[in-house]
Amino acid sequence: MSIEAAKFNWDAIPVKTGATADPAPGAQLAAITVPAGRRWLFCEISVTLTCDATVANRWVNLGIKTNGTHYGFYSPAGLTVTASQSKQQSFVAGSFIVTAGTQYGMHFPLTELPAGAVIELTVNALQAGDDMGAARYFYKEVPA
């Protein structure tokens, strides 16, 4: 946490939720951008990937850009989703979730994001019939 942000008692700030639009099959999710004049403590993001019958390995990845062009954090998921499978992938700040059937979790550092920061969930080897569904995310928000 930056010295500037130390003036906020993050524990006292309520958690907010958001969701992305549900993209068409074969399309990546739209990026999530921290609004102007705001700062987020990013807590979690989760998506379910349902794959078509095309034989290919897919991986859900989390990327966070704080300066607009370079990833300050990038985590490829450890979960492989193959033909005709449907699995939920979660990225959770500061903790780790173990594999449980069709759910899988990865951790990332508890991350304070400035206005304009971009959060991306992408899938490697996404096929035309693969469906990501809408992503659900959790964050805390304060003025920038």
KOLKOL-47387 format. One record per residue (C-alpha): x, y, z. Coordinates in nm, 3 decimals, m for minus. Example, Ala and Ser with C-alpha at 12.3 -4.5 7.8 and 13.67 -1.06 7.14 Angstrom:
BEGIN
(r (1.230,m0.450,0.780)),
(r (1.367,m0.106,0.714)),
***
This chain:
BEGIN
(r (0.000,0.000,0.000)),
(r (0.135,0.342,m0.087)),
(r (0.200,0.607,0.176)),
(r (m0.067,0.822,0.007)),
(r (m0.327,0.548,0.057)),
(r (m0.237,0.497,0.422)),
(r (m0.483,0.776,0.507)),
(r (m0.766,0.532,0.421)),
(r (m0.876,0.266,0.667)),
(r (m0.945,0.001,0.403)),
(r (m1.094,m0.231,0.667)),
(r (m1.376,0.019,0.724)),
(r (m1.464,0.053,0.354)),
(r (m1.751,m0.175,0.238)),
(r (m1.694,m0.424,m0.042)),
(r (m1.866,m0.343,m0.373)),
(r (m1.946,m0.585,m0.653)),
(r (m1.953,m0.546,m1.026)),
(r (m2.002,m0.762,m1.333)),
(r (m1.884,m0.739,m1.690)),
(r (m2.112,m0.778,m1.988)),
(r (m2.153,m1.137,m2.109)),
(r (m1.948,m1.153,m2.431)),
(r (m2.060,m1.341,m2.740)),
(r (m1.917,m1.695,m2.776)),
(r (m1.558,m1.681,m2.897)),
(r (m1.505,m1.325,m2.770)),
(r (m1.282,m1.211,m2.484)),
(r (m1.428,m1.019,m2.189)),
(r (m1.420,m0.640,m2.199)),
(r (m1.156,m0.490,m1.972)),
(r (m1.257,m0.332,m1.641)),
(r (m1.122,0.020,m1.583)),
(r (m1.101,0.197,m1.247)),
(r (m1.309,0.516,m1.291)),
(r (m1.155,0.863,m1.297)),
(r (m1.129,1.020,m0.954)),
(r (m1.146,0.681,m0.778)),
(r (m0.902,0.433,m0.628)),
(r (m0.977,0.063,m0.580)),
(r (m0.853,m0.204,m0.350)),
(r (m0.910,m0.496,m0.588)),
(r (m1.022,m0.810,m0.402)),
(r (m1.146,m1.084,m0.636)),
(r (m1.263,m1.173,m0.986)),
(r (m1.431,m1.491,m1.106)),
(r (m1.553,m1.627,m1.441)),
(r (m1.687,m1.955,m1.576)),
(r (m1.543,m2.079,m1.905)),
(r (m1.753,m2.326,m2.102)),
(r (m1.560,m2.475,m2.393)),
(r (m1.694,m2.605,m2.722)),
(r (m1.595,m2.946,m2.863)),
(r (m1.279,m2.816,m3.034)),
(r (m0.976,m3.008,m2.909)),
(r (m0.753,m2.744,m2.748)),
(r (m0.625,m2.647,m2.405)),
(r (m0.747,m2.312,m2.274)),
(r (m0.618,m2.108,m1.977)),
(r (m0.780,m1.810,m1.807)),
(r (m0.531,m1.532,m1.727)),
(r (m0.551,m1.223,m1.504)),
(r (m0.363,m0.910,m1.605)),
(r (m0.357,m0.574,m1.426)),
(r (m0.218,m0.264,m1.599)),
(r (m0.160,0.037,m1.377)),
(r (0.008,0.260,m1.635)),
(r (m0.201,0.180,m1.941)),
(r (0.049,m0.022,m2.142)),
(r (0.246,m0.268,m1.928)),
(r (0.124,m0.534,m1.691)),
(r (0.209,m0.452,m1.330)),
(r (0.073,m0.797,m1.250)),
(r (0.004,m1.094,m1.476)),
(r (m0.099,m1.441,m1.365)),
(r (m0.171,m1.726,m1.598)),
(r (m0.410,m1.969,m1.434)),
(r (m0.292,m2.314,m1.340)),
(r (m0.620,m2.462,m1.460)),
(r (m0.648,m2.619,m1.804)),
(r (m0.996,m2.626,m1.953)),
(r (m1.034,m2.868,m2.244)),
(r (m1.296,m2.960,m2.504)),
(r (m1.657,m2.969,m2.378)),
(r (m1.563,m2.875,m2.020)),
(r (m1.708,m2.596,m1.805)),
(r (m1.497,m2.468,m1.515)),
(r (m1.502,m2.169,m1.284)),
(r (m1.175,m1.976,m1.241)),
(r (m1.133,m1.733,m0.951)),
(r (m0.848,m1.500,m0.867)),
(r (m0.854,m1.395,m0.501)),
(r (m0.633,m1.131,m0.335)),
(r (m0.404,m1.254,m0.063)),
(r (m0.528,m1.612,m0.046)),
(r (m0.521,m1.934,m0.239)),
(r (m0.810,m2.164,m0.322)),
(r (m0.737,m2.525,m0.405)),
(r (m0.891,m2.718,m0.692)),
(r (m1.240,m2.847,m0.613)),
(r (m1.395,m3.035,m0.904)),
(r (m1.498,m2.772,m1.157)),
(r (m1.369,m2.474,m0.957)),
(r (m1.015,m2.346,m0.937)),
(r (m0.856,m2.049,m0.770)),
(r (m0.533,m1.855,m0.787)),
(r (m0.413,m1.577,m0.563)),
(r (m0.268,m1.237,m0.642)),
(r (m0.123,m0.970,m0.413)),
(r (m0.378,m0.740,m0.250)),
(r (m0.354,m0.459,m0.501)),
(r (m0.440,m0.092,m0.471)),
(r (m0.528,0.042,m0.815)),
(r (m0.523,0.407,m0.926)),
(r (m0.782,0.570,m1.152)),
(r (m0.738,0.444,m1.508)),
(r (m0.592,0.107,m1.406)),
(r (m0.717,m0.178,m1.626)),
(r (m0.811,m0.530,m1.516)),
(r (m0.822,m0.796,m1.788)),
(r (m0.932,m1.159,m1.790)),
(r (m0.822,m1.329,m2.111)),
(r (m0.825,m1.686,m2.240)),
(r (m0.536,m1.839,m2.430)),
(r (m0.650,m2.048,m2.729)),
(r (m1.010,m1.927,m2.705)),
(r (m1.219,m2.106,m2.970)),
(r (m1.513,m1.966,m3.171)),
(r (m1.772,m2.159,m2.968)),
(r (m1.618,m2.105,m2.623)),
(r (m1.830,m1.901,m2.382)),
(r (m1.671,m1.705,m2.097)),
(r (m1.989,m1.569,m1.947)),
(r (m1.988,m1.250,m1.744)),
(r (m1.713,m1.201,m1.485)),
(r (m1.807,m1.097,m1.132)),
(r (m1.561,m0.886,m0.933)),
(r (m1.526,m0.744,m0.583)),
(r (m1.346,m0.426,m0.478)),
(r (m1.334,m0.143,m0.226)),
(r (m1.348,0.214,m0.356)),
(r (m1.232,0.551,m0.225)),
(r (m1.168,0.894,m0.380)),
(r (m0.836,0.917,m0.563)),
***
